[in-house]
Structure formats: C-alpha cells, structure tokens
Amino acid sequence: MSSELNFLNLNLQDPLTRPLLEYDSSSLLDLLPEVPLWVKNPDYERVDWLNRVILHMWPYLDKAICALIRSTAEPIFSEYIGKFQVQSIDFESLTLGTLPPTVHGIKVYESNEKHLLFEAAVRWAGNPNVTLVLKLLSLRIKLQLIDLQVSGAPRITFRPLVPTFPCFGSILVSLMEKPLVDFGLKLMGGDLMAIPGLYQFVQESIRKQVARLYLWPQTIEIPILDSCEGAQKKPVGILHVKVVQAHNLLNKDFLGTSDPYVELSLSGERLPSKKTSIKMNNLNPEWHEVFKLTVKDPQSQVLEIHVNDWEKVGPHDKLGMQVVPLRLLVPQEMKEFTLNLVKNTNPNDPHNKKLRGQIVMELTFVPFREDTETFSGPLDRHDERNESLGKASEDTSLLRGGLLLVTVVGAEDVEGKHHNNPYALILFRGEKKKTKSIKKTRDPSWNEEFQFLLEEAPLKDRIHIEVVSKRSGLGFRPKESLGHVDVNLIDVVYNGRINEKYNLINSRNGLILLDIQWRAI
C-alpha cells in the first residue's frame, strides 16, 4: 500500500501559476471554462473556507466513503459468487486518492418555504486507485479505475426546518444538469478505453443512467430525523364518527341518575375535543350525533372516547373510556364498534374488571385524494376566470368537501401608533380564530395552523385576516388594527396550495406571510 501511495505522490506536481497578461487570446478562451462560477456569476458565493475544511477532512472522508462502498458492494458481489463459474469478487485496492473535490461556488435561494435550498458547483479531478479482482475458475481478472474527473451542479435542500437539532428533517439532492464524468479503465493492465467507440459508449451510458436517477426533478432523499420527531405531520384524511348510543352506564349521582355526554379526540392532537349533547337522567342514552376529526397518521393514531357525567357544580365524573386504533379501519368503509367501557387503558388495573357499560360507535375513515386535483383553467383574466368558475361549478369533484388549512407564518413591518403587541385574527364563514399575541415586536413570527372542515370547496369564498395589536396593560385604545388582507380562495382550490406574502391594507409597509392549503376528500 505504501508503495502505491509513493507512486501516486511522485506523479503529483505543483501546478504552474502565471499572470493572465502572459496568455494570448486563444489560451484565455481555453481557460474560461475553468474559471470558478463565483467569478463569472455574482449570484454564486466564494467558499474557500469550505474547500479548506474538505481538504483537511479528506483523509478521513476517504476511509469513511471507501468503507461505505465496501459494505454496499459486498452483498451485491455475493449474489454472483457460485454463478457463471465465479469464485470470488473483491477489492484489491480501494482509495479515492489524495486530491479532494473542490466547490467552485454556492448559490443560496431565498424562499417562503420552510427549507434551505442551495446549489453548488462541484469539480473533482482525483487520483483514485480502485482495483477489482474477479476470480473465474483459474483465471484472475483485474479491473482498475484511474484518473477520475467529475463535474456537476447538485441542488441540495434541507427540509423541513424544525426546532429539533440539527434543525432539518431530511436532505434532498438532485442534479440540475447532466454531470460530466471522465475516467480511465484498465483491464489486465491494458487500456480498455482505447477500444474504438467504447469510450463514447461508456461515457454516454453513465451520463444517461445518472441523469435518470438524479437529474431534477428526480431526487435522492437522506432522512435525518424520524418522521415522528421534529417535523409536523400534515393531515391525510377525515375520520367520520357517529356516536350512536350507550347501554348500562354507571350511576354516579346520589339523587337521580347520571347525565352522560361523550368526548372525542385523536391521540397526538392539541385541538379541543368534540363533545356530544348531554342526556339528562339517562343510563341508556341515544345520541346519533356525527363528528369529523382530522387524521394525520392512521397507522399510529387512536380515537379516544371518554364518557362523562355532567355536573352543574364541580368537576364532571368519569363514567368510563375506550380507544379505537385507526389502523383497524378500511378507508371509505363504515365499521360499527360496540365497546366495553373501562377506567383506563392499563390492562393490569383491577378496576377495569368492573362493568361500566357499553358504547356503540360507527367510524369511517375518508382519506384525502392522494394527488390534489389542480385545475389548469384560465385564471389570468377576469372574464375567463368567471367562465372557468362556471365550468368548475359543474364539475362534481368540486362538490366534495375537504379541509382548509390556514397557516399564519408571520408578519413584517407592522407598526402601531400606540403599541406593538401583534396577533393575527382569522375570520371565515362566521368562525373567528386567532394566534397568540407577541409583545413588543414589528416582525412577529407565529407559525400557527388553523383548520376548517368544509362540506364543499370554497370556490366563491374569501378569508379575512387582520393583524391586531392589544395593549398589555390598562389604558385607552386597548386594541389597534395594524392592517388586514382578504384572500380569494378560488386560487387555493385550483392550485391546491398557495404560499405568498401579502401587502396589508391600511398599513404603511406591513406584510403578512400565509400558507393556505385545500385538501379535498
């Protein structure tokens, strides 16, 4: 091994450095492709510091990458051993050499999305020594890779950004153009690439294969955090719950009988629970009431059912509870459950042996359409939009209900005359919801999501969002409007999602960032 490294070091020579004035015009034209992108394009930033880091880490990166190559290749090689008279396949030598890749510039893209996206211009003129030995009967075939040169422009995305270290959930990599790959290949000491036509065939085959796998919009995703850690899951469907009736409930009242009602919630949700009406003095109540709950993970979430005894004064007594795992449901199919009520979910608790009655439920899980339909109707001109709306209203798919998700991300340059403690107020179809208030700031960041379950698509609706400042103490002018915006939701229905900054009306420079999605069922 040491002799091979000495041989490689002997071949390495310091490059000649000459002033540009000494080059003629034709030589300068030849050098232009080698000029770094940060020189030719002001959008790309010079990253000498990163190249120095890679240079110092390269000996360790070389060993780590080679170990990964070995562990990945060994199962593949083992599949061929014993077939076609193959006795063994192994690496005789595996090193990426002493020359690390260099980054010729990085371009960072600004976006309203919760991710970090940048493109890097990477070149690698390496001196690897990769030798593969194939033993076929008594023949020992040696294949050697040398003089590898790679040039590419990968796009790297860290997403989603989350408040859990390292603050992003995964890394996505794709190539923005076909990479340039050049290398030498020796078979039994002879130059395999000297065969006429083989060099061009191998080059084009490699470029096509790499492009097929990694050329944008194809991506390779490297998960960093578990799906349940850090990243917030998005709704995938609606759970329809019908509370039918209950039998033989416990009597918790000394004078009279229990006044039962039912609370419904999904595990992992912070939303307020759904409640049925109260049935006074009834141990065998009938409700026949229907509720809708938003589902984010049907494989792990459970429906939590609590039956309580209403009390006019003091805390309400607990009559019993039960849970239903959503994985028991088949999408679009209604399933009826008759559940024995227990005190808690601990199977070893002796109190659960006491009879507490039964409750009858009907559950149906309706997932959202996997690919939200986007309608490519003309939306640019007013009259064409009306025509498009008329056609869309005739589409039966638009008559379906769904979930409207409104995320108020934050605001910029909101300024009050008397105080700056802004919160966002959302008004939609008579419902009023608001974010938390953030004190003493002109650039609040809320990142709060609100859900509206609708029976039909909001094609003709607008949502009103107002930024309001509330005085923290006593005094005149307790509330002050910092600006508002009205958003037509037809674009959300047609596109599935909008993520935009809006200028606030009645505000000098105020902006608000909204992420609005429509998930149809």
Secondary structure, 3 states (H helix, E strand, C coil): CHHHHHHHHHHCCCCCCCCHHHCCHHHHHHHHHHCCHHHHCCCCECCHHHHHHHHHHHHHHHHHHHHHHHHHHHHHHHHHCCCCCEEEEEEEEEECCCCCCEEEEEEEECCCCCCEEEEEEEEEECCCEEEEEEEECCEEEEEEEEEEEEEECEEEEEEEECCCCCCEEEEEEEECCCCEEEEEEEECCEEHHHCCCHHHHHHHHHHHHHHHHHECCCCEEEECCCCCCCCCCCCCEEEEEEEEEEECCCCCCCCCCCCEEEEEEECCCCCCCEECCCCCCCCCCEEEEEEEEEECCCCCCEEEEEEEECCCCCCCEEEEEEEEEHHHCCCCCCEEEEEECECCCCCCCHHHHCCCCEEEEEEEEEECCCCCCCCCCCCCCHHHHHHHHHHHHHCHHHHCCEEEEEEEEEEECCCCCCCCCEEEEEEECCEEEECCCCCCCCCCEEEEEEEEEECCCCCCCEEEEEEEEECCCCCCCCEEEEEEEEEECHHHHHHCEEEEEEECECCCCCEEEEEEEEEEC
